Amino acid sequence: MILLFLFPFGKGNALKAVKIFKFFLSITSLVLLDGIYCLLVSLSPTFLSKKLAQERHKNYNAPTTGRPVGISSLILESVAMKQMFGILLGLSIAVFLAPTRVDAETIVPTVPESEAIYPDFEVWIDGVKAPVWQCRVSAIPFNRVWPGYQRSLDQSELAGFVTWETDAPTTQIVVRTTRSAEALQSVVVRPLSLAIEPQVDVEKKEVAFSVPGLVPTVLELGDFHNCLHLLPFPIYERPKDLNAPNLRYYGPGVHREGVIEVKSGEEIFVDAGAVVYGGVRGVNVENVKISGPGIIDAGPYERGEINGIFRFLNSKNVTIDGIVQRDPDVWSTTFLRCDDMTVRNTKLVGLWRYNADGIDLCNSERVLVENSFLRAFDDALVVKGLDQGADGPQKPCKDLTFRKNVVWCDWGRAMELGAETRAPEFANILFEDSDIIRSTHIALDIQHGDRATIRDITFDNIRVEFDDKIPTPIYQHSDEQVYDPDADPAFCPNLAVIVIRSTMWSGDKENGTVDNVLFKDVYVYSNRVPPSSFSGFSAECKATNIVFENLQIGGKKIMSAKDANLRQNEFVENVSFQ
């Protein structure tokens, strides 16, 4: 406690205090061990060995009675004691040098004055109060084909999100809320795979818990409405020269940019506390980097004005690392005919408008999407084959990896191939080590509407959550129609679907095939068995060689189509459970 008074409050001084405390702890441990040794030798002359005792009396002329010479007096002569002291010294040094929680750094942003703060929550990240940003999200799964005007606000609601940068192995979070005590009777932190058990103080209206590393989480009080999204970033290295010729730097504050046309070799950095209104476009560009923990928001723009937060066509070697993507006018991130692209640590929130897809990879190759959070009002992680941008033979969708992502899908499919599959092939596509915390229609989907050969698709180590009661998705057919929350009280989304058939989105006249699909280590958190279905189109357009390896639903391993609640038609062959 004395150290707290010796050093004024602050991260650096706190670190000094802790290190000094460690030093005194190390010395104290040696002294205490010395005393314990002396006591034991007094009680038992043979504690180490008679030979050692004789050697000690001989070398140091110690008396035969009274207090024995301590360990500090023996270390220079006794081989055994040298070894013991070496061990103790090593342990003491380890204690002194071991990293402590205060060694980790936590950076929270400052919100510009014009930005709305979400009022339902106050949040502390590792003891530092963090602002709660506001976003608009979908309140109900009520959708329609684009009617020529935007979705009405009464189908949406407000929610909060918190961002911070950290290099800590865990982060301590405390949330204070204005919600009722009744809401605090049911507190859930997702993903459920983290097995987080929050500490709830109903009287103080506080919830406390810790989250590992950079895993995004969602706090729900009572139900999923008006929730809190917790979105950590790694600590970013700021550009050293803000006036560098190929750098566009957006510092804290509001920037109204509209469409940002990026050029080859350029870097864009959006710093913490920065809100850039607009979106980034790249056509025929390469070697581009966009990074930072700031926000890019298309909220002020009508559908089609910005065409999403990120849109790249015929480009390569583009990296998006970080960025909160808020309120896109259409698909949030789109790559069309692109190669060697990377998306990591990005956070998609506030997607509520029609066709607000998450990340769409279209006719692209060698793309990695990882360590990201997506809450989308339409398909979330998607691979498509399209005609746009085709100035020659259509490119395949090939060598694509999605890993370590957390997905919330308010409409459509959480992880999908299709429905547009206009490409020579879809091949070597991997979804792995990810959580689907909410889905609406289908969690894992191959919707094959065109001619491509689809092969070698893997869903590996995917955790899927289904609540006991899930709102039924309903298509809206007129402005007068209202959402019916009780349309189907027993509704449950599909877990896995493979279907080959033409749809309203199809552009090819012929249909393709699906072969070699692996569902491995799929864990379903549910009290019921969700449905799944596989269907081919014809004897020539089949779905073949589909394997479930270690499918677990509600903690039970599933070993048959019946137990998996799986329906199949006659154009599906060789489905197995292992």
Protein Blocks (a to p, Z undefined) as FASTA:
>chain_A
ZZmmmpccdfklmmmmmmmmmmmmmmmmmmmmmmmmmmmmmmmmklnomklmmmmmmmno
pafedjdddfklmmmmmmklmmmmmmmmmmmmmmmmpccfklpccddddddfklccdfkb
ccdeehiacddddddddfbdcddddehiacdfklgccddddddddfbfbdcdddddfbdf
klmmpccdddfklopacdddfknopacdddehjbccdddehianhiacddddddddddfb
lmbfkbccddeddddebjadddehiacdddehiacedddddehiahiacedjbdcdfklp
cehklnpabdcehiahiaceejjdehifbdfbdcehiahiadehiacehiabghiafbdc
ehiahiadehiacddebdfbdcdddfehpabdcdddehiadehiacddfehjfbdgdjbl
cdfbdchiacehiadfbdfkbmbdcddfblbdcehiadehiacdddfbdcdddddfbfkl
ccdfklpmmbccdfbdcdddddfkbcbfbdcddehiadehiacddfbdcddddddfblml
ccehiadehiaeehiacfbfklnopacdfkbghiadZZ
